[in-house]
């Protein structure tokens, strides 16, 4: 997973996996889900991202290893 932000365009892009977007669904105004040719999610695009959150508010959590 990759998270990219374009300050000039004010777009936050969350790439879930590699692939070429073939279709998209507007989940809500300014939130777009891009799909591959099989209809599986590839990335989430958030327009006007600075109106929703600041970069300081964004964190990525990785799953913890199961306790042994």
CHARMM-style PDB file with segment names, atoms N, HN, CA, C and O in Angstrom:
ATOM      1  N   UNK     1       0.846  -1.165   0.000  1.00  0.00      PROA
ATOM      2  CA  UNK     1       0.000   0.000   0.000  1.00  0.00      PROA
ATOM      3  C   UNK     1       0.895   1.233   0.000  1.00  0.00      PROA
ATOM      4  O   UNK     1       1.908   1.284   0.697  1.00  0.00      PROA
ATOM      5  N   UNK     2       0.501   2.230  -0.798  1.00  0.00      PROA
ATOM      6  HN  UNK     2      -0.322   2.188  -1.365  1.00  0.00      PROA
ATOM      7  CA  UNK     2       1.225   3.489  -0.869  1.00  0.00      PROA
ATOM      8  C   UNK     2       0.216   4.617  -0.674  1.00  0.00      PROA
ATOM      9  O   UNK     2      -0.928   4.529  -1.118  1.00  0.00      PROA
ATOM     10  N   UNK     3       0.659   5.673  -0.003  1.00  0.00      PROA
ATOM     11  HN  UNK     3       1.589   5.745   0.358  1.00  0.00      PROA
ATOM     12  CA  UNK     3      -0.164   6.858   0.165  1.00  0.00      PROA
ATOM     13  C   UNK     3       0.612   8.026  -0.419  1.00  0.00      PROA
ATOM     14  O   UNK     3       1.748   8.293  -0.027  1.00  0.00      PROA
ATOM     15  N   UNK     4      -0.020   8.721  -1.368  1.00  0.00      PROA
ATOM     16  HN  UNK     4      -0.943   8.504  -1.687  1.00  0.00      PROA
ATOM     17  CA  UNK     4       0.623   9.855  -2.026  1.00  0.00      PROA
ATOM     18  C   UNK     4      -0.270  11.083  -1.877  1.00  0.00      PROA
ATOM     19  O   UNK     4      -1.496  10.980  -1.877  1.00  0.00      PROA
ATOM     20  N   UNK     5       0.370  12.249  -1.750  1.00  0.00      PROA
ATOM     21  HN  UNK     5       1.366  12.333  -1.750  1.00  0.00      PROA
ATOM     22  CA  UNK     5      -0.384  13.492  -1.658  1.00  0.00      PROA
ATOM     23  C   UNK     5       0.226  14.510  -2.604  1.00  0.00      PROA
ATOM     24  O   UNK     5       1.440  14.714  -2.606  1.00  0.00      PROA
ATOM     25  N   UNK     6      -0.616  15.150  -3.410  1.00  0.00      PROA
ATOM     26  HN  UNK     6      -1.602  14.983  -3.409  1.00  0.00      PROA
ATOM     27  CA  UNK     6      -0.191  16.223  -4.288  1.00  0.00      PROA
ATOM     28  C   UNK     6      -0.701  17.531  -3.707  1.00  0.00      PROA
ATOM     29  O   UNK     6      -1.902  17.799  -3.703  1.00  0.00      PROA
ATOM     30  N   UNK     7       0.234  18.346  -3.214  1.00  0.00      PROA
ATOM     31  HN  UNK     7       1.210  18.129  -3.217  1.00  0.00      PROA
ATOM     32  CA  UNK     7      -0.148  19.624  -2.616  1.00  0.00      PROA
ATOM     33  C   UNK     7      -0.729  20.558  -3.677  1.00  0.00      PROA
ATOM     34  O   UNK     7      -1.695  21.273  -3.412  1.00  0.00      PROA
ATOM     35  N   UNK     8      -0.145  20.554  -4.875  1.00  0.00      PROA
ATOM     36  HN  UNK     8       0.639  19.973  -5.090  1.00  0.00      PROA
ATOM     37  CA  UNK     8      -0.616  21.424  -5.946  1.00  0.00      PROA
ATOM     38  C   UNK     8      -2.057  21.110  -6.344  1.00  0.00      PROA
ATOM     39  O   UNK     8      -2.856  22.023  -6.554  1.00  0.00      PROA
ATOM     40  N   UNK     9      -2.392  19.823  -6.447  1.00  0.00      PROA
ATOM     41  HN  UNK     9      -1.743  19.081  -6.277  1.00  0.00      PROA
ATOM     42  CA  UNK     9      -3.740  19.413  -6.842  1.00  0.00      PROA
ATOM     43  C   UNK     9      -4.648  19.172  -5.634  1.00  0.00      PROA
ATOM     44  O   UNK     9      -5.863  19.050  -5.785  1.00  0.00      PROA
ATOM     45  N   UNK    10      -4.060  19.104  -4.440  1.00  0.00      PROA
ATOM     46  HN  UNK    10      -3.073  19.204  -4.318  1.00  0.00      PROA
ATOM     47  CA  UNK    10      -4.771  18.807  -3.193  1.00  0.00      PROA
ATOM     48  C   UNK    10      -5.537  17.480  -3.294  1.00  0.00      PROA
ATOM     49  O   UNK    10      -6.721  17.385  -2.970  1.00  0.00      PROA
ATOM     50  N   UNK    11      -4.798  16.460  -3.761  1.00  0.00      PROA
ATOM     51  HN  UNK    11      -3.836  16.537  -4.024  1.00  0.00      PROA
ATOM     52  CA  UNK    11      -5.375  15.121  -3.938  1.00  0.00      PROA
ATOM     53  C   UNK    11      -4.573  14.121  -3.110  1.00  0.00      PROA
ATOM     54  O   UNK    11      -3.344  14.085  -3.169  1.00  0.00      PROA
ATOM     55  N   UNK    12      -5.291  13.314  -2.341  1.00  0.00      PROA
ATOM     56  HN  UNK    12      -6.290  13.343  -2.293  1.00  0.00      PROA
ATOM     57  CA  UNK    12      -4.691  12.218  -1.581  1.00  0.00      PROA
ATOM     58  C   UNK    12      -5.031  10.927  -2.314  1.00  0.00      PROA
ATOM     59  O   UNK    12      -6.200  10.654  -2.586  1.00  0.00      PROA
ATOM     60  N   UNK    13      -4.018  10.139  -2.632  1.00  0.00      PROA
ATOM     61  HN  UNK    13      -3.068  10.362  -2.411  1.00  0.00      PROA
ATOM     62  CA  UNK    13      -4.220   8.884  -3.353  1.00  0.00      PROA
ATOM     63  C   UNK    13      -3.722   7.741  -2.488  1.00  0.00      PROA
ATOM     64  O   UNK    13      -2.557   7.712  -2.092  1.00  0.00      PROA
ATOM     65  N   UNK    14      -4.603   6.808  -2.199  1.00  0.00      PROA
ATOM     66  HN  UNK    14      -5.549   6.832  -2.520  1.00  0.00      PROA
ATOM     67  CA  UNK    14      -4.259   5.620  -1.422  1.00  0.00      PROA
ATOM     68  C   UNK    14      -4.247   4.446  -2.393  1.00  0.00      PROA
ATOM     69  O   UNK    14      -5.299   3.988  -2.840  1.00  0.00      PROA
ATOM     70  N   UNK    15      -3.048   3.962  -2.716  1.00  0.00      PROA
ATOM     71  HN  UNK    15      -2.194   4.333  -2.352  1.00  0.00      PROA
ATOM     72  CA  UNK    15      -2.907   2.834  -3.639  1.00  0.00      PROA
ATOM     73  C   UNK    15      -2.941   1.549  -2.830  1.00  0.00      PROA
ATOM     74  O   UNK    15      -2.066   1.302  -2.001  1.00  0.00      PROA
ATOM     75  N   UNK    16      -3.948   0.740  -3.075  1.00  0.00      PROA
ATOM     76  HN  UNK    16      -4.659   0.941  -3.749  1.00  0.00      PROA
ATOM     77  CA  UNK    16      -4.112  -0.514  -2.336  1.00  0.00      PROA
ATOM     78  C   UNK    16      -3.243  -1.627  -2.919  1.00  0.00      PROA
ATOM     79  O   UNK    16      -2.711  -2.463  -2.188  1.00  0.00      PROA
ATOM     80  N   UNK    17      -3.108  -1.625  -4.238  1.00  0.00      PROA
ATOM     81  HN  UNK    17      -3.541  -0.946  -4.832  1.00  0.00      PROA
ATOM     82  CA  UNK    17      -2.273  -2.620  -4.908  1.00  0.00      PROA
ATOM     83  C   UNK    17      -1.954  -2.130  -6.311  1.00  0.00      PROA
ATOM     84  O   UNK    17      -2.581  -1.189  -6.797  1.00  0.00      PROA
ATOM     85  N   UNK    18      -0.987  -2.760  -6.964  1.00  0.00      PROA
ATOM     86  HN  UNK    18      -0.478  -3.524  -6.568  1.00  0.00      PROA
ATOM     87  CA  UNK    18      -0.596  -2.374  -8.316  1.00  0.00      PROA
ATOM     88  C   UNK    18      -1.648  -2.811  -9.321  1.00  0.00      PROA
ATOM     89  O   UNK    18      -2.361  -3.793  -9.115  1.00  0.00      PROA
ATOM     90  N   UNK    19      -1.730  -2.071 -10.396  1.00  0.00      PROA
ATOM     91  HN  UNK    19      -1.151  -1.273 -10.563  1.00  0.00      PROA
ATOM     92  CA  UNK    19      -2.655  -2.404 -11.464  1.00  0.00      PROA
ATOM     93  C   UNK    19      -3.030  -1.157 -12.240  1.00  0.00      PROA
ATOM     94  O   UNK    19      -2.652  -0.043 -11.876  1.00  0.00      PROA
ATOM     95  N   UNK    20      -3.776  -1.357 -13.311  1.00  0.00      PROA
ATOM     96  HN  UNK    20      -4.082  -2.262 -13.607  1.00  0.00      PROA
ATOM     97  CA  UNK    20      -4.217  -0.257 -14.154  1.00  0.00      PROA
ATOM     98  C   UNK    20      -5.704  -0.018 -13.927  1.00  0.00      PROA
ATOM     99  O   UNK    20      -6.515  -0.916 -14.157  1.00  0.00      PROA
ATOM    100  N   UNK    21      -6.072   1.173 -13.480  1.00  0.00      PROA
ATOM    101  HN  UNK    21      -5.414   1.902 -13.293  1.00  0.00      PROA
ATOM    102  CA  UNK    21      -7.497   1.462 -13.280  1.00  0.00      PROA
ATOM    103  C   UNK    21      -8.260   1.397 -14.603  1.00  0.00      PROA
ATOM    104  O   UNK    21      -7.836   1.974 -15.604  1.00  0.00      PROA
ATOM    105  N   UNK    22      -9.376   0.694 -14.593  1.00  0.00      PROA
ATOM    106  HN  UNK    22      -9.720   0.225 -13.780  1.00  0.00      PROA
ATOM    107  CA  UNK    22     -10.202   0.549 -15.787  1.00  0.00      PROA
ATOM    108  C   UNK    22     -11.589   1.156 -15.596  1.00  0.00      PROA
ATOM    109  O   UNK    22     -12.298   1.404 -16.572  1.00  0.00      PROA
ATOM    110  N   UNK    23     -11.980   1.397 -14.343  1.00  0.00      PROA
ATOM    111  HN  UNK    23     -11.404   1.195 -13.551  1.00  0.00      PROA
ATOM    112  CA  UNK    23     -13.302   1.930 -14.042  1.00  0.00      PROA
ATOM    113  C   UNK    23     -13.214   2.656 -12.708  1.00  0.00      PROA
ATOM    114  O   UNK    23     -12.235   2.517 -11.974  1.00  0.00      PROA
ATOM    115  N   UNK    24     -14.233   3.419 -12.407  1.00  0.00      PROA
ATOM    116  HN  UNK    24     -15.028   3.532 -13.003  1.00  0.00      PROA
ATOM    117  CA  UNK    24     -14.255   4.107 -11.115  1.00  0.00      PROA
ATOM    118  C   UNK    24     -15.683   4.265 -10.628  1.00  0.00      PROA
ATOM    119  O   UNK    24     -16.637   4.253 -11.407  1.00  0.00      PROA
ATOM    120  N   UNK    25     -15.802   4.415  -9.314  1.00  0.00      PROA
ATOM    121  HN  UNK    25     -15.028   4.425  -8.682  1.00  0.00      PROA
ATOM    122  CA  UNK    25     -17.085   4.609  -8.654  1.00  0.00      PROA
ATOM    123  C   UNK    25     -16.945   5.819  -7.739  1.00  0.00      PROA
ATOM    124  O   UNK    25     -16.010   5.891  -6.942  1.00  0.00      PROA
ATOM    125  N   UNK    26     -17.870   6.769  -7.849  1.00  0.00      PROA
ATOM    126  HN  UNK    26     -18.630   6.711  -8.497  1.00  0.00      PROA
ATOM    127  CA  UNK    26     -17.894   7.899  -6.920  1.00  0.00      PROA
ATOM    128  C   UNK    26     -18.575   7.435  -5.645  1.00  0.00      PROA
ATOM    129  O   UNK    26     -19.790   7.236  -5.622  1.00  0.00      PROA
ATOM    130  N   UNK    27     -17.792   7.263  -4.581  1.00  0.00      PROA
ATOM    131  HN  UNK    27     -16.806   7.425  -4.600  1.00  0.00      PROA
ATOM    132  CA  UNK    27     -18.346   6.808  -3.312  1.00  0.00      PROA
ATOM    133  C   UNK    27     -19.117   7.923  -2.621  1.00  0.00      PROA
ATOM    134  O   UNK    27     -20.142   7.694  -1.978  1.00  0.00      PROA
ATOM    135  N   UNK    28     -18.599   9.128  -2.772  1.00  0.00      PROA
ATOM    136  HN  UNK    28     -17.767   9.314  -3.294  1.00  0.00      PROA
ATOM    137  CA  UNK    28     -19.189  10.329  -2.207  1.00  0.00      PROA
ATOM    138  C   UNK    28     -18.569  11.473  -2.984  1.00  0.00      PROA
ATOM    139  O   UNK    28     -17.547  11.273  -3.641  1.00  0.00      PROA
ATOM    140  N   UNK    29     -19.134  12.640  -2.938  1.00  0.00      PROA
ATOM    141  HN  UNK    29     -19.965  12.803  -2.404  1.00  0.00      PROA
ATOM    142  CA  UNK    29     -18.553  13.759  -3.667  1.00  0.00      PROA
ATOM    143  C   UNK    29     -17.100  13.948  -3.239  1.00  0.00      PROA
ATOM    144  O   UNK    29     -16.811  14.201  -2.070  1.00  0.00      PROA
ATOM    145  N   UNK    30     -16.192  13.821  -4.206  1.00  0.00      PROA
ATOM    146  HN  UNK    30     -16.427  13.615  -5.156  1.00  0.00      PROA
ATOM    147  CA  UNK    30     -14.773  13.996  -3.937  1.00  0.00      PROA
ATOM    148  C   UNK    30     -14.038  12.756  -3.477  1.00  0.00      PROA
ATOM    149  O   UNK    30     -12.845  12.826  -3.182  1.00  0.00      PROA
ATOM    150  N   UNK    31     -14.716  11.621  -3.407  1.00  0.00      PROA
ATOM    151  HN  UNK    31     -15.685  11.563  -3.647  1.00  0.00      PROA
ATOM    152  CA  UNK    31     -14.075  10.355  -3.013  1.00  0.00      PROA
ATOM    153  C   UNK    31     -14.349   9.332  -4.105  1.00  0.00      PROA
ATOM    154  O   UNK    31     -15.494   8.947  -4.342  1.00  0.00      PROA
ATOM    155  N   UNK    32     -13.277   8.898  -4.768  1.00  0.00      PROA
ATOM    156  HN  UNK    32     -12.347   9.211  -4.576  1.00  0.00      PROA
ATOM    157  CA  UNK    32     -13.411   8.027  -5.934  1.00  0.00      PROA
ATOM    158  C   UNK    32     -12.675   6.717  -5.687  1.00  0.00      PROA
ATOM    159  O   UNK    32     -11.518   6.712  -5.266  1.00  0.00      PROA
ATOM    160  N   UNK    33     -13.352   5.619  -5.952  1.00  0.00      PROA
ATOM    161  HN  UNK    33     -14.291   5.624  -6.295  1.00  0.00      PROA
ATOM    162  CA  UNK    33     -12.758   4.287  -5.870  1.00  0.00      PROA
ATOM    163  C   UNK    33     -12.433   3.837  -7.282  1.00  0.00      PROA
ATOM    164  O   UNK    33     -13.325   3.728  -8.123  1.00  0.00      PROA
ATOM    165  N   UNK    34     -11.147   3.573  -7.549  1.00  0.00      PROA
ATOM    166  HN  UNK    34     -10.422   3.662  -6.866  1.00  0.00      PROA
ATOM    167  CA  UNK    34     -10.723   3.109  -8.870  1.00  0.00      PROA
ATOM    168  C   UNK    34     -10.625   1.585  -8.848  1.00  0.00      PROA
ATOM    169  O   UNK    34     -10.114   0.993  -7.898  1.00  0.00      PROA
ATOM    170  N   UNK    35     -11.127   0.963  -9.919  1.00  0.00      PROA
ATOM    171  HN  UNK    35     -11.542   1.444 -10.691  1.00  0.00      PROA
ATOM    172  CA  UNK    35     -11.206  -0.499 -10.018  1.00  0.00      PROA
ATOM    173  C   UNK    35     -10.375  -1.014 -11.189  1.00  0.00      PROA
ATOM    174  O   UNK    35     -10.149  -0.296 -12.164  1.00  0.00      PROA
ATOM    175  N   UNK    36      -9.920  -2.271 -11.085  1.00  0.00      PROA
ATOM    176  HN  UNK    36     -10.104  -2.854 -10.293  1.00  0.00      PROA
ATOM    177  CA  UNK    36      -9.206  -2.898 -12.193  1.00  0.00      PROA
ATOM    178  C   UNK    36     -10.208  -3.499 -13.180  1.00  0.00      PROA
ATOM    179  O   UNK    36     -11.415  -3.301 -13.037  1.00  0.00      PROA
ATOM    180  N   UNK    37      -9.717  -4.225 -14.169  1.00  0.00      PROA
ATOM    181  HN  UNK    37      -8.737  -4.386 -14.285  1.00  0.00      PROA
ATOM    182  CA  UNK    37     -10.600  -4.784 -15.199  1.00  0.00      PROA
ATOM    183  C   UNK    37     -11.500  -5.905 -14.680  1.00  0.00      PROA
ATOM    184  O   UNK    37     -12.430  -6.320 -15.372  1.00  0.00      PROA
ATOM    185  N   UNK    38     -11.233  -6.396 -13.474  1.00  0.00      PROA
ATOM    186  HN  UNK    38     -10.478  -6.059 -12.912  1.00  0.00      PROA
ATOM    187  CA  UNK    38     -12.086  -7.420 -12.873  1.00  0.00      PROA
ATOM    188  C   UNK    38     -13.044  -6.823 -11.837  1.00  0.00      PROA
ATOM    189  O   UNK    38     -13.800  -7.544 -11.187  1.00  0.00      PROA
ATOM    190  N   UNK    39     -12.998  -5.488 -11.693  1.00  0.00      PROA
ATOM    191  HN  UNK    39     -12.383  -4.902 -12.221  1.00  0.00      PROA
ATOM    192  CA  UNK    39     -13.875  -4.821 -10.741  1.00  0.00      PROA
ATOM    193  C   UNK    39     -13.364  -4.815  -9.311  1.00  0.00      PROA
ATOM    194  O   UNK    39     -14.116  -4.513  -8.384  1.00  0.00      PROA
ATOM    195  N   UNK    40     -12.083  -5.148  -9.122  1.00  0.00      PROA
ATOM    196  HN  UNK    40     -11.472  -5.393  -9.875  1.00  0.00      PROA
ATOM    197  CA  UNK    40     -11.485  -5.161  -7.784  1.00  0.00      PROA
ATOM    198  C   UNK    40     -10.857  -3.803  -7.470  1.00  0.00      PROA
ATOM    199  O   UNK    40     -10.302  -3.172  -8.369  1.00  0.00      PROA
ATOM    200  N   UNK    41     -10.927  -3.339  -6.226  1.00  0.00      PROA
ATOM    201  HN  UNK    41     -11.378  -3.852  -5.496  1.00  0.00      PROA
ATOM    202  CA  UNK    41     -10.382  -2.037  -5.851  1.00  0.00      PROA
ATOM    203  C   UNK    41      -8.866  -1.964  -6.028  1.00  0.00      PROA
ATOM    204  O   UNK    41      -8.135  -2.876  -5.644  1.00  0.00      PROA
ATOM    205  N   UNK    42      -8.414  -0.858  -6.617  1.00  0.00      PROA
ATOM    206  HN  UNK    42      -9.008  -0.116  -6.929  1.00  0.00      PROA
ATOM    207  CA  UNK    42      -6.982  -0.590  -6.782  1.00  0.00      PROA
ATOM    208  C   UNK    42      -6.533   0.587  -5.927  1.00  0.00      PROA
ATOM    209  O   UNK    42      -5.489   0.537  -5.277  1.00  0.00      PROA
ATOM    210  N   UNK    43      -7.340   1.649  -5.937  1.00  0.00      PROA
ATOM    211  HN  UNK    43      -8.188   1.689  -6.465  1.00  0.00      PROA
ATOM    212  CA  UNK    43      -6.939   2.853  -5.221  1.00  0.00      PROA
ATOM    213  C   UNK    43      -8.144   3.706  -4.852  1.00  0.00      PROA
ATOM    214  O   UNK    43      -9.215   3.608  -5.450  1.00  0.00      PROA
ATOM    215  N   UNK    44      -7.930   4.543  -3.848  1.00  0.00      PROA
ATOM    216  HN  UNK    44      -7.059   4.622  -3.362  1.00  0.00      PROA
ATOM    217  CA  UNK    44      -8.953   5.478  -3.404  1.00  0.00      PROA
ATOM    218  C   UNK    44      -8.372   6.875  -3.580  1.00  0.00      PROA
ATOM    219  O   UNK    44      -7.278   7.169  -3.098  1.00  0.00      PROA
ATOM    220  N   UNK    45      -9.105   7.720  -4.268  1.00  0.00      PROA
ATOM    221  HN  UNK    45      -9.993   7.481  -4.660  1.00  0.00      PROA
ATOM    222  CA  UNK    45      -8.664   9.080  -4.542  1.00  0.00      PROA
ATOM    223  C   UNK    45      -9.570  10.058  -3.787  1.00  0.00      PROA
ATOM    224  O   UNK    45     -10.795   9.986  -3.881  1.00  0.00      PROA
ATOM    225  N   UNK    46      -8.950  10.969  -3.042  1.00  0.00      PROA
ATOM    226  HN  UNK    46      -7.954  11.028  -2.966  1.00  0.00      PROA
ATOM    227  CA  UNK    46      -9.715  11.948  -2.280  1.00  0.00      PROA
ATOM    228  C   UNK    46      -9.353  13.333  -2.790  1.00  0.00      PROA
ATOM    229  O   UNK    46      -8.214  13.779  -2.651  1.00  0.00      PROA
ATOM    230  N   UNK    47     -10.335  14.010  -3.384  1.00  0.00      PROA
ATOM    231  HN  UNK    47     -11.260  13.648  -3.496  1.00  0.00      PROA
ATOM    232  CA  UNK    47     -10.142  15.359  -3.901  1.00  0.00      PROA
ATOM    233  C   UNK    47     -10.323  16.373  -2.776  1.00  0.00      PROA
ATOM    234  O   UNK    47     -11.043  16.117  -1.811  1.00  0.00      PROA
ATOM    235  N   UNK    48      -9.674  17.512  -2.902  1.00  0.00      PROA
ATOM    236  HN  UNK    48      -9.089  17.721  -3.686  1.00  0.00      PROA
ATOM    237  CA  UNK    48      -9.729  18.552  -1.862  1.00  0.00      PROA
ATOM    238  C   UNK    48      -9.399  17.960  -0.491  1.00  0.00      PROA
ATOM    239  O   UNK    48     -10.085  18.225   0.496  1.00  0.00      PROA
ATOM    240  N   UNK    49      -8.347  17.164  -0.452  1.00  0.00      PROA
ATOM    241  HN  UNK    49      -7.789  16.949  -1.254  1.00  0.00      PROA
ATOM    242  CA  UNK    49      -7.993  16.407   0.744  1.00  0.00      PROA
ATOM    243  C   UNK    49      -7.692  17.285   1.951  1.00  0.00      PROA
ATOM    244  O   UNK    49      -7.942  16.875   3.085  1.00  0.00      PROA
ATOM    245  N   UNK    50      -7.161  18.481   1.731  1.00  0.00      PROA
ATOM    246  HN  UNK    50      -6.958  18.814   0.810  1.00  0.00      PROA
ATOM    247  CA  UNK    50      -6.817  19.337   2.868  1.00  0.00      PROA
ATOM    248  C   UNK    50      -8.053  19.836   3.610  1.00  0.00      PROA
ATOM    249  O   UNK    50      -7.951  20.296   4.748  1.00  0.00      PROA
ATOM    250  N   UNK    51      -9.207  19.748   2.979  1.00  0.00      PROA
ATOM    251  HN  UNK    51      -9.290  19.374   2.056  1.00  0.00      PROA
ATOM    252  CA  UNK    51     -10.451  20.137   3.648  1.00  0.00      PROA
ATOM    253  C   UNK    51     -10.941  19.037   4.586  1.00  0.00      PROA
ATOM    254  O   UNK    51     -11.782  19.275   5.453  1.00  0.00      PROA
ATOM    255  N   UNK    52     -10.407  17.834   4.404  1.00  0.00      PROA
ATOM    256  HN  UNK    52      -9.724  17.641   3.700  1.00  0.00      PROA
ATOM    257  CA  UNK    52     -10.825  16.683   5.206  1.00  0.00      PROA
ATOM    258  C   UNK    52      -9.840  16.411   6.346  1.00  0.00      PROA
ATOM    259  O   UNK    52     -10.247  16.140   7.476  1.00  0.00      PROA
ATOM    260  N   UNK    53      -8.543  16.487   6.038  1.00  0.00      PROA
ATOM    261  HN  UNK    53      -8.213  16.708   5.120  1.00  0.00      PROA
ATOM    262  CA  UNK    53      -7.527  16.175   7.047  1.00  0.00      PROA
ATOM    263  C   UNK    53      -6.229  16.866   6.677  1.00  0.00      PROA
ATOM    264  O   UNK    53      -6.013  17.229   5.520  1.00  0.00      PROA
ATOM    265  N   UNK    54      -5.364  17.045   7.670  1.00  0.00      PROA
ATOM    266  HN  UNK    54      -5.540  16.750   8.609  1.00  0.00      PROA
ATOM    267  CA  UNK    54      -4.022  17.550   7.401  1.00  0.00      PROA
ATOM    268  C   UNK    54      -3.082  16.354   7.356  1.00  0.00      PROA
ATOM    269  O   UNK    54      -3.420  15.275   7.843  1.00  0.00      PROA
ATOM    270  N   UNK    55      -1.932  16.539   6.788  1.00  0.00      PROA
ATOM    271  HN  UNK    55      -1.658  17.415   6.392  1.00  0.00      PROA
ATOM    272  CA  UNK    55      -0.981  15.431   6.705  1.00  0.00      PROA
ATOM    273  C   UNK    55      -0.605  14.916   8.083  1.00  0.00      PROA
ATOM    274  O   UNK    55      -0.301  13.734   8.246  1.00  0.00      PROA
ATOM    275  N   UNK    56      -0.624  15.804   9.085  1.00  0.00      PROA
ATOM    276  HN  UNK    56      -0.871  16.764   8.953  1.00  0.00      PROA
ATOM    277  CA  UNK    56      -0.303  15.374  10.440  1.00  0.00      PROA
ATOM    278  C   UNK    56      -1.363  14.413  10.987  1.00  0.00      PROA
ATOM    279  O   UNK    56      -1.077  13.604  11.869  1.00  0.00      PROA
ATOM    280  N   UNK    57      -2.595  14.509  10.456  1.00  0.00      PROA
ATOM    281  HN  UNK    57      -2.827  15.166   9.739  1.00  0.00      PROA
ATOM    282  CA  UNK    57      -3.680  13.645  10.912  1.00  0.00      PROA
ATOM    283  C   UNK    57      -3.629  12.250  10.299  1.00  0.00      PROA
ATOM    284  O   UNK    57      -4.294  11.331  10.777  1.00  0.00      PROA
ATOM    285  N   UNK    58      -2.840  12.097   9.243  1.00  0.00      PROA
ATOM    286  HN  UNK    58      -2.299  12.844   8.855  1.00  0.00      PROA
ATOM    287  CA  UNK    58      -2.814  10.829   8.509  1.00  0.00      PROA
ATOM    288  C   UNK    58      -1.731   9.932   9.086  1.00  0.00      PROA
ATOM    289  O   UNK    58      -0.572  10.335   9.189  1.00  0.00      PROA
ATOM    290  N   UNK    59      -2.107   8.718   9.461  1.00  0.00      PROA
ATOM    291  HN  UNK    59      -3.048   8.391   9.377  1.00  0.00      PROA
ATOM    292  CA  UNK    59      -1.127   7.752   9.943  1.00  0.00      PROA
ATOM    293  C   UNK    59      -1.428   6.401   9.301  1.00  0.00      PROA
ATOM    294  O   UNK    59      -2.561   6.122   8.908  1.00  0.00      PROA
ATOM    295  N   UNK    60      -0.429   5.597   9.208  1.00  0.00      PROA
ATOM    296  HN  UNK    60       0.491   5.823   9.528  1.00  0.00      PROA
ATOM    297  CA  UNK    60      -0.589   4.259   8.630  1.00  0.00      PROA
ATOM    298  C   UNK    60      -0.277   3.256   9.724  1.00  0.00      PROA
ATOM    299  O   UNK    60       0.776   3.319  10.359  1.00  0.00      PROA
ATOM    300  N   UNK    61      -1.190   2.340   9.936  1.00  0.00      PROA
ATOM    301  HN  UNK    61      -2.045   2.288   9.420  1.00  0.00      PROA
ATOM    302  CA  UNK    61      -0.975   1.301  10.932  1.00  0.00      PROA
ATOM    303  C   UNK    61      -0.765  -0.031  10.240  1.00  0.00      PROA
ATOM    304  O   UNK    61      -1.576  -0.440   9.409  1.00  0.00      PROA
ATOM    305  N   UNK    62       0.310  -0.701  10.578  1.00  0.00      PROA
ATOM    306  HN  UNK    62       0.969  -0.369  11.253  1.00  0.00      PROA
ATOM    307  CA  UNK    62       0.569  -2.028  10.049  1.00  0.00      PROA
ATOM    308  C   UNK    62       0.107  -3.037  11.074  1.00  0.00      PROA
ATOM    309  O   UNK    62       0.223  -2.791  12.275  1.00  0.00      PROA
ATOM    310  N   UNK    63      -0.419  -4.175  10.627  1.00  0.00      PROA
ATOM    311  HN  UNK    63      -0.514  -4.375   9.652  1.00  0.00      PROA
ATOM    312  CA  UNK    63      -0.865  -5.178  11.585  1.00  0.00      PROA
ATOM    313  C   UNK    63       0.297  -5.697  12.431  1.00  0.00      PROA
ATOM    314  O   UNK    63       1.414  -5.856  11.941  1.00  0.00      PROA
ATOM    315  N   UNK    64       0.024  -5.950  13.671  1.00  0.00      PROA
ATOM    316  HN  UNK    64      -0.884  -5.821  14.070  1.00  0.00      PROA
ATOM    317  CA  UNK    64       1.037  -6.500  14.567  1.00  0.00      PROA
ATOM    318  C   UNK    64       1.143  -7.997  14.346  1.00  0.00      PROA
ATOM    319  O   UNK    64       0.164  -8.656  13.994  1.00  0.00      PROA
ATOM    320  N   UNK    65       2.338  -8.527  14.557  1.00  0.00      PROA
ATOM    321  HN  UNK    65       3.133  -7.992  14.844  1.00  0.00      PROA
ATOM    322  CA  UNK    65       2.496  -9.979  14.469  1.00  0.00      PROA
ATOM    323  C   UNK    65       1.721 -10.636  15.591  1.00  0.00      PROA
ATOM    324  O   UNK    65       1.641 -10.115  16.703  1.00  0.00      PROA
ATOM    325  N   UNK    66       1.163 -11.765  15.286  1.00  0.00      PROA
ATOM    326  HN  UNK    66       1.228 -12.188  14.382  1.00  0.00      PROA
ATOM    327  CA  UNK    66       0.423 -12.511  16.311  1.00  0.00      PROA
ATOM    328  C   UNK    66       1.380 -12.921  17.432  1.00  0.00      PROA
ATOM    329  O   UNK    66       2.514 -13.330  17.180  1.00  0.00      PROA
ATOM    330  N   UNK    67       0.917 -12.808  18.634  1.00  0.00      PROA
ATOM    331  HN  UNK    67      -0.004 -12.476  18.838  1.00  0.00      PROA
ATOM    332  CA  UNK    67       1.744 -13.213  19.776  1.00  0.00      PROA
ATOM    333  C   UNK    67       2.004 -14.713  19.697  1.00  0.00      PROA
ATOM    334  O   UNK    67       1.123 -15.500  19.353  1.00  0.00      PROA
ATOM    335  N   UNK    68       3.225 -15.080  20.023  1.00  0.00      PROA
ATOM    336  HN  UNK    68       3.941 -14.440  20.304  1.00  0.00      PROA
ATOM    337  CA  UNK    68       3.571 -16.516  19.947  1.00  0.00      PROA
ATOM    338  C   UNK    68       3.573 -17.119  21.299  1.00  0.00      PROA
ATOM    339  OT1 UNK    68       3.839 -18.312  21.443  1.00  0.00      PROA
TER     340      UNK     68
END
